Amino acid sequence: MNNKIKQQAPQNAIYGMGLIGALVYYLSIATSFWTGVIGVLKAVFWPGFLVYEALKALGAS
């Protein structure tokens, strides 16, 4: 079981760096409190948006 946890660590680190980068980006362009809140939500869910847009571009239904 310990081996499984070690294998997921690099994936978690990549997601964490992406989350921090997205937070910095969205919060730096926020012009009001509510756009900052939406930016935080976008930063948390960016992998879902990425996969959705990739599958849409590939024509998967």
Residue frames relative to the residue before (quaternion, step in Angstrom):
aa qw qx qy qz dx dy dz
M 1.0000 0.0000 0.0000 0.0000 0.00 0.00 0.00
N 0.6179 0.5506 -0.3507 0.4383 3.61 1.01 -0.67
N 0.6087 0.5633 -0.3492 0.4361 3.58 1.09 -0.70
K 0.6438 0.5292 -0.3237 0.4480 3.59 1.00 -0.77
I 0.6406 0.5122 -0.3240 0.4715 3.59 1.00 -0.75
K 0.6586 0.5113 -0.3157 0.4529 3.60 0.92 -0.82
Q 0.6561 0.5193 -0.3222 0.4428 3.61 0.99 -0.71
Q 0.6894 0.4718 -0.2871 0.4687 3.60 1.08 -0.55
A 0.4901 0.6960 -0.4237 0.3097 3.60 1.17 -0.32
P 0.6707 0.4756 -0.3403 0.4563 3.69 0.79 -0.75
Q 0.6301 0.5272 -0.3406 0.4571 3.61 1.01 -0.70
N 0.6523 0.5032 -0.3127 0.4728 3.58 0.98 -0.79
A 0.6391 0.5208 -0.3298 0.4599 3.59 1.01 -0.74
I 0.6497 0.5035 -0.3187 0.4720 3.60 0.97 -0.81
Y 0.6494 0.4964 -0.3195 0.4794 3.59 0.94 -0.82
G 0.6517 0.5265 -0.3132 0.4472 3.59 0.95 -0.83
M 0.6583 0.4847 -0.3110 0.4848 3.59 0.97 -0.81
G 0.6385 0.5165 -0.3237 0.4698 3.58 1.02 -0.73
L 0.6335 0.5308 -0.3193 0.4638 3.57 1.01 -0.80
I 0.6726 0.4831 -0.2977 0.4749 3.58 0.88 -0.91
G 0.6571 0.5089 -0.3128 0.4598 3.58 0.93 -0.84
A 0.6613 0.4924 -0.3049 0.4768 3.58 0.97 -0.84
L 0.6263 0.5298 -0.3389 0.4606 3.61 1.01 -0.74
V 0.6552 0.5015 -0.3150 0.4690 3.57 0.90 -0.90
Y 0.6696 0.5028 -0.3085 0.4513 3.59 0.88 -0.90
Y 0.7283 0.4456 -0.2634 0.4490 3.59 0.65 -1.09
L 0.6792 0.4748 -0.3053 0.4690 3.60 0.97 -0.70
S 0.6365 0.5279 -0.3430 0.4456 3.60 1.10 -0.55
I 0.7270 0.3959 -0.2512 0.5016 3.61 1.11 -0.53
A 0.4584 0.6877 -0.4496 0.3389 3.60 1.27 -0.03
T 0.2283 -0.7937 0.5535 0.1076 3.55 -0.91 0.96
S 0.7778 0.1409 -0.1089 0.6027 3.58 1.28 -0.15
F 0.7131 -0.4385 0.3265 0.4388 3.53 -1.33 0.13
W 0.7102 0.4756 -0.2729 0.4417 3.58 0.83 -0.97
T 0.6230 0.4926 -0.3623 0.4877 3.61 1.04 -0.51
G 0.5988 0.5418 -0.3531 0.4725 3.59 1.18 -0.49
V 0.6373 0.5136 -0.3211 0.4764 3.58 1.02 -0.80
I 0.6519 0.4929 -0.3091 0.4863 3.59 0.94 -0.87
G 0.6269 0.5461 -0.3280 0.4486 3.58 1.05 -0.74
V 0.6351 0.5112 -0.3264 0.4783 3.58 1.01 -0.77
L 0.6551 0.5010 -0.3142 0.4702 3.59 0.93 -0.84
K 0.6416 0.5104 -0.3219 0.4735 3.59 0.98 -0.80
A 0.6483 0.5264 -0.3226 0.4456 3.59 0.97 -0.81
V 0.6609 0.5006 -0.3105 0.4650 3.59 1.03 -0.73
F 0.7937 0.3305 -0.1540 0.4869 3.57 0.92 -0.89
W 0.3161 0.7925 -0.4841 0.1939 3.63 1.18 0.25
P 0.6234 0.5292 -0.3935 0.4201 3.69 0.89 -0.55
G 0.6299 0.5316 -0.3357 0.4560 3.59 1.04 -0.68
F 0.6405 0.5072 -0.3181 0.4810 3.57 1.01 -0.81
L 0.6452 0.5387 -0.3158 0.4403 3.57 0.96 -0.88
V 0.6824 0.4735 -0.2853 0.4783 3.59 0.86 -0.95
Y 0.6364 0.5346 -0.3281 0.4489 3.59 0.95 -0.84
E 0.6959 0.4613 -0.2781 0.4749 3.59 0.84 -0.96
A 0.6303 0.5298 -0.3367 0.4567 3.61 1.03 -0.71
L 0.6808 0.4683 -0.2938 0.4805 3.58 0.91 -0.87
K 0.6209 0.5259 -0.3428 0.4695 3.59 1.05 -0.68
A 0.6659 0.4975 -0.3013 0.4672 3.61 0.97 -0.81
L 0.6822 0.4730 -0.2853 0.4790 3.57 1.09 -0.66
G 0.4898 -0.6909 0.4111 0.3374 3.57 1.25 -0.17
A 0.3763 0.7142 -0.5033 0.3082 3.59 1.19 0.42
S 0.2028 -0.8037 0.5478 0.1129 3.55 -0.97 0.81
